[in-house]
Amino acid sequence: MRRWPLAQLPASHRPLAAEALAAAAAAGKLVRRRFQTGVAFRMKGPADVVTEADEDAQRLLVGRLLRRFPGHGILAEEHLDRRPDAEWRWVLDPLDGTKNFARGHPYFCVSIAVLHDGQAEIGVVHDPLHAETFLAVRGHGAWRNGRRIHVSDVRRLAGAFLGTGVPHRIHRFGAGIGRTFGRFAGRSFGVRGRGAGALDLCYVACGRLEGYWEIDQSPWDIAAGGLMVEEAGGRMSDFRGRPFDIFQGETLASNGHIHRQLLAVLALPGGMPRRHAPPVTSRGRRGLRPSSREG
């Protein structure tokens, strides 16, 4: 692994990026060890699970961050929203891909984003099983294991490899998701739903996928990965091409070249709903709704 280019970052960002990388590695070591020794889980809701590894990894991350940055806010998946009005705010998914983790599928990650006045400035996604760590810093680029990454140059939907996911509240969107999946599958090189949105977004960033879409996601699912795509030269938006918002619950990512083609498919009748209430509306003092993340 090459060294991370932390010295090239603004002085205000260096300690944040360094801590995000170190904290993700520590949490990744914990979840990797738990994955190898067996997993116990319980249901949080319909099709929504949590493991001891989720909770222990979140405690590890939160403890580290409170010691290092006691004045910062923290929004984390397992029902934590501390100091939502803070200038700097950490958005944590201690284990993205919990269903995969619980059933022994080797596709999950730790996702950490750092927001400044509501905008993602730093993103780290760590895949502990495949020893891959992704870092993005606004205005400075994106890296995988210390090497600069870029989106692919595929320019036609017919040659594009796409990713997607299935939300927990599938009963609200099932018909539209099914139609949209079929439309993309018939127009692209292929579609994969692997169950860890943060990693899928990193795969768009490094050119393994050309596009990714999903509805009903929470901020911790997409904050770090969305910045990764943008800093690797890609494009993020909602399903109508409007600016990407981690609290909006709609995610469309692409290498930029095929973005309009993806939007055209999403706009077809009977697909994605035209109105959507996102699962989390934690912006300032608006509060935290129950989790509805991908897994």
C-alpha positions in Angstrom: 0.0 0.0 0.0 1.3 3.4 -0.9 1.4 6.2 1.7 -1.6 8.4 1.8 -1.0 12.0 0.5 -2.0 13.6 3.8 0.8 16.2 3.6 -0.9 17.6 0.4 -4.2 18.4 2.3 -5.1 21.6 3.9 -3.9 21.8 7.5 -7.6 21.8 8.8 -8.2 18.5 7.0 -5.0 16.5 7.8 -5.9 15.4 11.4 -9.5 14.6 10.3 -8.4 12.4 7.4 -5.7 10.7 9.5 -8.2 9.9 12.2 -10.8 8.7 9.7 -8.3 6.3 8.2 -7.1 5.0 11.6 -10.6 4.6 13.0 -11.8 2.8 9.9 -8.9 0.4 10.1 -9.5 -0.3 13.8 -13.2 -0.9 13.3 -12.4 -3.1 10.2 -10.1 -5.2 12.3 -12.9 -5.7 14.8 -15.6 -6.7 12.3 -13.1 -9.0 10.4 -12.3 -10.8 13.6 -16.0 -11.3 14.4 -16.8 -12.4 10.8 -14.1 -15.2 11.1 -15.3 -16.4 14.5 -19.1 -16.4 13.9 -21.9 -14.0 13.9 -25.0 -13.6 16.0 -27.7 -11.2 15.0 -31.2 -9.9 15.8 -33.9 -8.3 13.9 -34.4 -4.5 14.2 -37.4 -4.5 12.0 -38.8 -6.2 8.8 -35.8 -7.3 6.7 -33.5 -5.2 9.0 -30.8 -6.8 11.2 -28.1 -5.7 13.6 -25.2 -7.7 14.9 -23.0 -7.3 18.0 -20.3 -6.3 15.5 -22.3 -3.3 14.4 -22.8 -2.1 17.9 -19.3 -2.8 19.1 -17.7 -1.2 16.0 -19.9 1.9 16.5 -18.8 2.1 20.2 -15.2 1.9 19.1 -15.6 4.6 16.5 -17.6 7.0 18.7 -15.2 6.5 21.6 -12.2 7.4 19.5 -13.9 10.4 17.9 -15.2 11.9 21.2 -11.7 11.6 22.7 -10.0 13.2 19.7 -12.7 15.7 18.7 -15.0 16.3 21.7 -16.7 19.3 20.1 -17.8 17.5 16.9 -21.2 16.1 16.1 -21.8 12.5 15.3 -24.6 10.9 13.3 -24.3 7.1 13.3 -26.5 4.3 12.1 -27.3 2.6 15.4 -29.5 5.5 16.7 -27.0 8.2 17.6 -27.3 11.8 16.7 -25.0 13.9 18.9 -24.6 17.7 18.4 -26.3 17.9 15.0 -25.7 21.6 14.8 -21.9 21.3 15.2 -19.7 22.8 12.5 -17.9 19.5 12.0 -20.0 16.3 12.0 -19.0 12.7 11.5 -21.4 10.4 9.7 -20.7 6.7 10.5 -21.8 3.3 9.2 -19.8 0.9 11.4 -20.8 -2.0 9.2 -22.4 -1.4 5.8 -23.6 -4.7 4.5 -24.8 -6.2 7.8 -27.1 -8.8 6.0 -24.1 -10.0 4.0 -22.0 -10.1 7.2 -24.7 -12.0 9.1 -25.0 -14.6 6.4 -21.3 -15.1 5.7 -21.2 -13.2 2.4 -17.8 -11.5 2.1 -19.0 -8.0 1.0 -19.2 -5.4 3.7 -17.3 -2.3 4.9 -16.8 0.5 7.4 -17.9 3.9 6.1 -16.9 7.2 7.6 -17.6 10.7 6.3 -16.7 14.1 7.8 -19.1 17.0 7.1 -18.3 20.7 7.4 -21.4 22.8 7.7 -23.4 20.0 6.2 -21.2 19.2 3.2 -19.0 16.1 3.0 -15.4 17.1 3.1 -13.7 13.7 3.8 -14.8 10.2 3.0 -13.2 6.9 4.0 -14.6 3.4 3.1 -12.6 0.4 4.4 -13.2 -3.2 3.1 -11.4 -5.3 5.8 -11.7 -8.7 4.0 -10.1 -7.5 0.7 -7.6 -5.1 2.4 -8.9 -2.1 0.4 -9.3 1.4 1.8 -10.8 4.3 -0.2 -10.2 7.9 0.7 -11.7 11.1 -0.8 -11.1 14.7 0.2 -13.1 17.5 -1.4 -11.2 19.3 -4.0 -8.1 17.0 -3.7 -9.2 13.7 -5.3 -9.8 10.1 -4.4 -7.5 7.2 -3.7 -7.5 3.4 -3.2 -4.7 2.1 -0.9 -2.8 5.3 -1.6 -3.1 5.2 -5.4 -5.2 7.8 -7.2 -8.4 6.5 -8.7 -10.7 7.7 -11.5 -14.0 6.7 -13.0 -14.2 4.6 -16.2 -14.4 6.1 -19.7 -17.4 3.9 -20.8 -19.7 6.3 -22.7 -22.7 4.1 -23.7 -25.2 2.5 -21.4 -25.0 -0.7 -23.4 -21.4 -1.2 -22.3 -22.0 -0.1 -18.7 -21.8 -2.4 -15.7 -24.3 -1.2 -13.0 -24.9 -1.7 -9.3 -28.0 -1.3 -7.2 -29.5 -2.3 -3.9 -32.8 -3.2 -2.3 -34.1 -1.0 0.6 -35.5 -2.4 3.8 -38.8 -0.7 3.1 -39.1 -2.7 -0.1 -42.9 -2.9 0.3 -43.2 0.8 -0.5 -41.2 0.6 -3.8 -41.2 -3.0 -4.9 -43.1 -2.7 -8.2 -41.1 0.3 -9.4 -37.8 -1.2 -8.3 -38.6 -4.4 -10.2 -39.5 -2.5 -13.4 -36.4 -0.3 -13.2 -34.1 -3.2 -12.6 -35.5 -5.0 -15.7 -35.1 -1.9 -17.8 -31.5 -1.4 -16.8 -30.7 -5.1 -17.1 -32.0 -5.1 -20.7 -30.1 -1.9 -21.7 -26.7 -2.4 -20.0 -23.7 -4.8 -19.8 -25.2 -6.1 -16.5 -26.6 -5.2 -13.1 -25.4 -6.4 -9.7 -26.9 -5.9 -6.3 -24.3 -6.8 -3.7 -25.7 -5.3 -0.6 -23.2 -2.6 0.5 -23.9 0.7 -1.1 -20.8 2.4 0.3 -18.6 -0.1 -1.5 -20.7 0.0 -4.7 -20.1 3.8 -4.9 -16.4 3.2 -4.4 -16.5 0.7 -7.3 -18.0 3.4 -9.5 -15.2 5.7 -8.3 -12.5 3.3 -9.3 -14.1 2.2 -12.6 -15.3 -1.3 -11.6 -18.9 -0.1 -12.2 -20.1 2.7 -14.5 -23.3 3.5 -12.5 -25.2 2.9 -9.4 -28.8 3.7 -8.3 -30.8 3.1 -5.1 -33.8 4.6 -3.3 -34.5 5.0 0.4 -30.9 5.2 1.6 -29.7 6.9 4.8 -26.9 9.4 5.0 -24.4 6.9 6.5 -24.9 4.7 3.4 -23.9 7.3 0.9 -22.0 10.3 2.4 -18.5 8.9 2.1 -19.1 7.0 -1.2 -20.9 9.9 -2.8 -17.8 12.1 -2.2 -15.6 9.3 -3.6 -17.5 9.3 -6.9 -17.3 13.1 -7.3 -13.6 13.3 -6.4 -12.8 10.5 -8.9 -14.4 12.5 -11.7 -17.9 11.1 -11.6 -21.3 12.6 -11.1 -23.9 12.3 -8.3 -27.5 13.4 -8.4 -31.0 12.4 -7.5 -33.3 10.6 -9.9 -34.3 13.8 -11.7 -30.7 15.1 -12.1 -30.9 17.6 -9.3 -28.0 18.1 -6.9 -27.1 15.1 -4.7 -28.2 15.4 -1.1 -27.3 12.7 1.5 -30.5 13.4 3.4 -32.7 13.1 0.3 -32.8 9.3 0.1 -32.2 9.1 -3.7 -28.8 8.1 -5.1 -27.7 8.1 -8.7 -24.0 7.8 -9.3 -22.2 7.5 -12.6 -18.9 8.0 -14.4 -20.5 11.2 -15.8 -20.6 10.0 -19.4 -23.7 7.9 -19.0 -25.5 10.0 -16.5 -28.2 11.3 -18.9 -28.8 7.8 -20.2 -29.4 6.6 -16.6 -31.7 9.5 -15.9 -33.7 8.7 -19.0 -34.4 5.2 -17.8 -35.3 6.3 -14.4 -37.8 8.8 -15.9 -39.8 6.0 -17.7 -43.4 5.6 -16.4 -44.0 3.1 -13.6 -40.4 3.1 -12.3 -39.1 5.1 -9.4 -41.7 7.1 -7.5 -41.9 10.9 -8.2 -42.3 11.6 -4.5 -40.3 10.0 -1.7 -40.0 10.6 2.0 -36.5 9.7 3.0 -35.8 7.4 6.0 -33.6 10.0 7.9 -34.3 13.7 8.1 -31.5 14.6 10.5 -30.5 18.1 9.4 -29.7 20.4 12.4 -32.5 20.0 15.0 -35.0 18.1 12.8 -34.1 14.9 14.6 -33.4 11.3 13.6 -36.0 8.9 12.3 -35.6 5.2 12.6 -33.0 3.6 10.4 -34.0 2.2 7.0 -30.6 1.5 5.5 -29.7 -1.1 3.0 -28.0 -3.5 5.3 
